[in-house]
Protein backbone atom coordinates (compact mmCIF):
# COMPACT_ATOMS: atom_id res chain seq x y z
CA UNK A 1 0.00 0.00 0.00
CA UNK A 2 2.97 2.32 0.57
CA UNK A 3 4.63 1.35 -2.70
CA UNK A 4 3.16 4.28 -4.72
CA UNK A 5 4.34 6.71 -2.05
CA UNK A 6 7.89 5.29 -2.07
CA UNK A 7 7.97 5.35 -5.88
CA UNK A 8 6.95 9.00 -5.83
CA UNK A 9 9.42 10.00 -3.10
CA UNK A 10 12.44 8.24 -4.59
CA UNK A 11 11.76 8.92 -8.27
CA UNK A 12 14.77 10.41 -10.06
CA UNK A 13 14.29 12.50 -13.17
CA UNK A 14 16.93 11.60 -15.76
CA UNK A 15 19.24 14.45 -16.75
CA UNK A 16 18.84 15.89 -20.20
CA UNK A 17 21.97 15.64 -22.32
CA UNK A 18 23.80 18.92 -22.85
CA UNK A 19 24.77 19.68 -26.44
CA UNK A 20 27.80 21.93 -26.90
CA UNK A 21 28.68 23.53 -30.23
CA UNK A 22 32.43 23.65 -30.73
CA UNK A 23 34.38 25.31 -33.49
CA UNK A 24 38.01 24.85 -34.28
CA UNK A 25 40.38 22.97 -36.52
CA UNK A 26 41.58 19.50 -35.65
CA UNK A 27 45.33 19.70 -35.00
CA UNK A 28 47.12 17.35 -37.45
CA UNK A 29 43.60 16.27 -38.47
CA UNK A 30 43.39 14.14 -35.28
CA UNK A 31 42.74 16.20 -32.11
CA UNK A 32 40.98 19.38 -30.99
CA UNK A 33 41.66 20.56 -27.44
CA UNK A 34 38.98 22.46 -25.54
CA UNK A 35 38.59 23.50 -21.90
CA UNK A 36 36.38 20.58 -20.81
CA UNK A 37 37.14 17.84 -23.35
CA UNK A 38 39.34 16.69 -26.20
CA UNK A 39 37.85 15.77 -29.59
CA UNK A 40 39.57 13.00 -31.53
CA UNK A 41 39.23 11.80 -35.12
CA UNK A 42 40.50 8.41 -36.22
CA UNK A 43 39.40 6.42 -39.29
CA UNK A 44 36.66 9.01 -39.98
CA UNK A 45 35.15 8.47 -36.49
CA UNK A 46 34.74 11.38 -34.06
CA UNK A 47 34.51 11.20 -30.27
CA UNK A 48 35.37 13.32 -27.26
CA UNK A 49 36.75 12.45 -23.82
CA UNK A 50 36.62 14.50 -20.65
CA UNK A 51 39.71 16.45 -19.60
CA UNK A 52 39.04 15.82 -15.89
CA UNK A 53 41.10 12.99 -14.41
CA UNK A 54 38.98 10.37 -12.65
CA UNK A 55 41.52 10.20 -9.81
CA UNK A 56 41.45 13.75 -8.38
CA UNK A 57 39.91 15.86 -11.14
CA UNK A 58 43.09 17.50 -12.49
CA UNK A 59 43.10 18.79 -16.08
CA UNK A 60 44.41 16.10 -18.47
CA UNK A 61 46.82 16.86 -21.33
CA UNK A 62 47.27 15.15 -24.68
CA UNK A 63 50.82 13.87 -25.27
CA UNK A 64 51.03 13.86 -29.07
CA UNK A 65 54.41 12.09 -29.36
CA UNK A 66 53.16 9.07 -27.42
CA UNK A 67 49.49 9.36 -28.50
CA UNK A 68 48.01 9.17 -25.02
CA UNK A 69 46.48 11.40 -22.35
CA UNK A 70 48.33 12.14 -19.11
CA UNK A 71 47.35 13.75 -15.83
CA UNK A 72 50.01 16.21 -14.62
CA UNK A 73 49.12 15.69 -10.93
CA UNK A 74 49.92 11.98 -10.45
CA UNK A 75 50.81 10.83 -14.00
CA UNK A 76 47.77 8.67 -14.62
CA UNK A 77 47.73 7.71 -18.30
CA UNK A 78 44.74 7.12 -20.53
CA UNK A 79 44.34 5.96 -24.12
CA UNK A 80 42.77 8.41 -26.55
CA UNK A 81 39.56 6.36 -26.14
CA UNK A 82 39.64 7.20 -22.41
CA UNK A 83 40.71 3.78 -21.03
CA UNK A 84 43.12 3.68 -18.09
CA UNK A 85 46.64 2.68 -19.12
CA UNK A 86 48.38 3.44 -15.82
CA UNK A 87 47.08 4.48 -12.39
CA UNK A 88 46.50 5.77 -9.78
CA UNK A 89 43.23 6.50 -11.64
CA UNK A 90 41.09 3.37 -11.83
CA UNK A 91 38.08 4.62 -13.84
CA UNK A 92 38.00 5.38 -17.55
CA UNK A 93 37.41 8.93 -18.71
CA UNK A 94 33.83 9.79 -19.73
CA UNK A 95 33.41 9.56 -23.48
CA UNK A 96 31.01 11.77 -25.47
CA UNK A 97 29.39 11.53 -28.90
CA UNK A 98 30.54 14.06 -31.50
CA UNK A 99 28.79 14.97 -34.74
CA UNK A 100 30.09 17.28 -37.46
CA UNK A 101 27.78 20.08 -38.57
CA UNK A 102 27.22 21.50 -42.04
CA UNK A 103 29.62 24.32 -41.22
CA UNK A 104 33.26 23.38 -41.69
CA UNK A 105 35.28 22.97 -38.49
CA UNK A 106 32.16 23.00 -36.27
CA UNK A 107 31.10 20.04 -34.14
CA UNK A 108 28.27 19.14 -31.75
CA UNK A 109 29.37 17.35 -28.57
CA UNK A 110 26.63 15.57 -26.60
CA UNK A 111 27.46 15.47 -22.88
CA UNK A 112 25.19 13.12 -20.98
N, C-alpha and C positions, 0 to 999 in steps of 0.2 A: 504494500500500500504506500510505502514511502519512496518506492523506486522512482516515480515521476519527479518527486521533489529533489532527490539526489541527482538525477539526470539534469535537471534544470540548474541546480547550484554548481555542479562541477563541469558544465558544458564549456568547452573552449572553442572560440571562434578562430578558424584557421586564418593565418596572416595572408594578406594579399601580396603577390609578388611585386617587387619594385622594379620598374623598367627604367634604365638609365641610358640616355643617348650620349654616345662618346664619339668625338671626332679626333682624328690624328692619323698619322701614317705609321704603318707597321715598320719598325726598324729592321733592316735586312729582310723585309717581307716575312718576318716570323714573330715578332713581339711588339706590343704596345704597352708601355708602362703608364699607369694612372695612379692616383692617390690611394684608392681602395682596392684595386685589383690589377692583374696583368692579363692582357689578352694575347693569346697565342694562335698561330696558324701553322698547321702542318698537314700536308696532303689534302689541301683545300678544305680542311675542317677548322672551325673556329671555336674556341672555348676561353673562358676566363677562370682564374683562380684568385682567391683572396690574398691580400698582402699582409694579413695579420697572422703571425705564427700561432699555432694551436697550443704551444707550450706556455708562453707568458704574454702573447699579444704584441710582440715587437714587430716593426715593419720589415718585411722580407724583401730581399734584393735578388735580381736575376743575375747570375754569373754566366755571361755569354760564352766564355772560353770553354767552360765545362758543361754548359747546357743544363744547369740545374738552378734551383732556388735555394738561398741560404739566409738564415736568420743571423743578424750581426750580434745578437745578445749572447746566445749559447751555442751557435754554430749548428743548429738543426738544419738538415738538408732535405729538400723535397724535389721530386721529379717535376717536370713542367706540367704533368697531369695532376699534381698535387699530392702524390703518394709520398709517405715518409721514407727517406733513404737512410737517414741517420738521426738518432735522438739527440737531445732528451725529449723532443716532441713525440707523442705516440699516436696522435690523430692526424688523418690526412687533412689537407687544406680544403675548404669548401670550393666546389667547382660550379660555375655558372654558365648558362646557355648564352651564346652570342649569335646574333643574326646581322648580316650586312644590310644596309638600307640602299635605296636607289641612288642616294648621293654618294659620290666616291669618298672613301676614307671616313665614313660615318657608320657606326655600329650600334646596335641595341643590345644591352646586357640585361638579362633577367635575373634579378637577385631574389631568391625565395628563401 
